[in-house]
Amino acid sequence: MSRIKTEVDPAEVGLSPDRLRRIDAHLSAYVDDGRLPGWQLAVTRDGKVAHLSSYGSRDRENDLPAAGDTLYRAWSMTKPVTSVAAMILVEEGVIGLQDPVSRYIPAFADVRVYQRGPVDRPVTAPVTEPIRVRHLLSHTSGLTYGFHRAHPVDEIYTKNGYEWATPPGLDLAACCEHWASFPLLFEPGTAWNYGVSSDVLGRVVEVASGQSLDAFFANRILEPLGMADTAFSVPPEKADRLAAFYTADPATGRAVRNDGLGAGALHRPAALSGSAGLVTTLADYHRFSQMLLGEGVHEGQRILGPRTLRHMLRNHLPGGADLHSVGRPVFSEMPTAGVGFGLGFAVVEDPARAGVVASPGEYGWHSAAGTIFWVDPKERLTALFFTQLMPSSAHPLHGRLRQLVNQAVVD
């Protein structure tokens, strides 16, 4: 088990202890009035943990505290890990960013784009540009999620069993065959949409490497970084450490236990989801974030080269646009104006347009289950917040957290 502890007095790295305490007071109020079961937070600067706090429960009904070894469903914070996995293979020349996805998954050679019509009789047309590996990394592939419920193509996913999960018994290869048969929302490379791109990317990693996604993660990322508690499921001996899962009551905003949505974490899934499959701890994901802050290296273990990571942090949206211009809304209150998207991360391009106190170049991602992390290379800072509440947009948690962390920087 990897561990995390406070390593430096906040004042020594330019953080105000008094201002950091504002974060805890703000977040604790969410637990006290029932909006959250519990949470954990870590703020680092210059690679050293300066503020570490937790409050409330990992399992409210059984009065189990949010503790250092609590396991959380990372959900969409799996995507950056899958992106790093793919870029490892790019660095080795095994795959290329311009490669058509059909080179690895032949079913994607014949994808079509939705034009018009109802779900049962959609009118489609052949793509003029193939889906390429870079489109999967930047979510500009035209693939989608059923849970959006905003377009006929979303409904096609839902009708075929792809909403918040994959159909029982289907492995990742079979799911990719299905997704390749569904119409795309748009021509690849022309817009941004949150969907199964990272799942397909995970399958590309499997085919190109000759390993299952969990084995590749373990061998090339998790074990080198010491992320001993991160996996696609929780083994029986660790089950008591898994946080219970909650959803926000739309009428009251209070957290209500939902064992159905959280049950999958206790069993190895048939389809290893590069989008949302990992379970992790604050300590483990902290190691991943420090590797990113270190431009690909942490504690002597180099995962990526610095130039590769810098390329991942460029805005790869079409024409250099922002998410507000070319993207569909997602499940967070986080800004989209002035925010671009790289190869696996949202990147703040213009804090004034985004309406946030942030540094240009700050990057990270979040999940529907309430987890969030970001890395600020300019301020040499990382922040991680873990809870288990869906949807994350039920409360302005993520936006307020960014404000509160950044106001604590005083040097």
RAVEN-V537889 format. One record per backbone hydrogen bond with DSSP energy under -1.0 kcal/mol. CO is the residue of the C=O (numbers start at 1). NH is the residue of the N-H. E is the energy in kcal/mol with one decimal. If there is no record, write none. Layout:
co=<CO:CO>
nh=<NH:NH>
e=<E:E>
//
This chain:
co=<9:10:10:11:14:14:16:17:20:20:21:22:23:24:25:28:29:30:30:31:34:37:39:40:41:42:43:43:44:45:48:49:49:51:53:55:56:58:59:64:64:67:71:72:74:75:76:78:79:80:81:82:83:84:85:86:87:88:89:89:90:96:97:99:100:101:101:105:106:111:112:113:116:123:123:125:131:132:133:134:135:139:140:142:144:146:151:152:153:154:155:156:157:158:167:171:172:173:174:175:176:178:184:187:192:196:197:198:199:200:201:202:203:204:205:206:212:213:214:215:216:217:217:218:221:222:223:226:227:231:235:236:238:239:241:245:246:247:249:254:256:258:259:262:263:264:265:273:278:279:280:281:282:283:284:285:286:287:288:289:290:291:292:296:296:298:301:305:306:307:308:309:311:312:317:318:322:323:326:336:336:338:338:339:340:341:342:345:346:347:348:350:351:351:359:362:363:364:365:367:369:371:372:373:374:375:376:380:381:382:383:384:385:386:390:391:395:396:397:398:399:400:401:402:403:406:408>
nh=<12:13:15:14:410:411:20:21:23:24:25:26:27:28:29:32:33:35:36:34:255:57:55:386:53:384:50:51:382:48:45:7:8:43:41:39:66:244:64:58:59:70:243:280:77:78:79:82:83:84:85:86:87:88:89:90:91:92:94:95:93:99:134:133:103:104:105:108:109:127:184:125:123:115:116:113:101:136:137:138:140:193:189:185:196:149:155:156:157:158:159:160:162:161:170:175:176:177:178:179:180:181:114:190:328:200:201:202:203:204:205:206:207:208:209:210:216:217:218:219:220:221:222:223:225:227:226:228:230:279:238:239:241:242:71:258:390:256:253:249:247:262:263:265:266:267:234:277:74:231:72:285:286:287:288:289:290:291:292:293:294:296:295:303:304:301:298:309:310:311:312:313:314:343:320:321:326:327:192:324:339:349:350:323:347:316:344:342:364:340:361:354:355:356:362:348:375:346:373:370:389:367:385:365:383:363:381:46:376:44:374:42:372:40:248:394:397:400:401:402:403:404:405:406:407:409:16>
e=<-1.6:-1.5:-2.5:-1.3:-2.7:-1.0:-2.3:-1.7:-1.1:-1.1:-2.1:-2.3:-2.6:-2.6:-1.2:-2.5:-1.7:-1.6:-2.0:-1.4:-3.1:-2.9:-2.0:-2.6:-2.1:-2.3:-2.3:-1.8:-1.8:-1.8:-2.2:-2.9:-1.5:-2.6:-2.6:-2.4:-2.0:-3.0:-2.3:-2.3:-1.7:-1.8:-2.8:-2.8:-2.2:-2.1:-1.2:-2.0:-2.4:-2.3:-2.3:-2.3:-2.2:-1.8:-1.3:-1.7:-2.5:-1.3:-2.0:-1.1:-1.5:-1.2:-2.4:-2.2:-1.8:-1.8:-2.5:-2.4:-2.2:-1.3:-2.7:-1.8:-3.5:-3.0:-1.4:-3.4:-3.1:-1.4:-1.8:-1.8:-2.1:-2.6:-3.6:-2.8:-1.0:-1.2:-1.7:-1.6:-1.8:-2.2:-2.9:-1.2:-2.9:-1.9:-1.6:-2.2:-2.2:-1.6:-1.7:-2.8:-2.2:-1.3:-2.8:-1.8:-1.0:-2.3:-2.5:-1.9:-1.6:-2.1:-2.2:-2.0:-2.7:-2.8:-2.2:-2.1:-2.4:-2.6:-2.3:-2.7:-2.6:-2.3:-2.7:-2.2:-1.8:-3.0:-1.0:-1.6:-1.3:-3.0:-2.2:-1.1:-2.1:-1.3:-2.4:-3.2:-2.0:-3.1:-3.4:-2.9:-2.8:-1.1:-1.0:-1.1:-1.8:-1.7:-2.6:-1.9:-2.3:-1.9:-3.4:-2.5:-1.9:-1.4:-1.6:-2.6:-2.1:-1.7:-1.8:-2.5:-2.1:-2.7:-1.8:-3.6:-1.3:-2.1:-1.7:-2.0:-2.4:-1.9:-1.9:-1.2:-1.2:-2.3:-2.2:-1.5:-1.8:-2.0:-3.1:-1.3:-1.6:-2.4:-2.4:-3.0:-2.2:-2.9:-1.1:-3.1:-1.6:-2.8:-3.3:-2.3:-1.4:-1.8:-2.1:-3.1:-3.5:-2.2:-2.2:-1.5:-2.2:-1.9:-2.6:-1.4:-2.1:-2.6:-2.0:-2.7:-3.4:-2.5:-2.0:-2.2:-2.1:-1.8:-2.4:-1.7:-1.8:-1.7:-2.4:-1.9:-1.9:-2.6:-2.6:-2.4:-1.9:-1.1:-2.4>
//
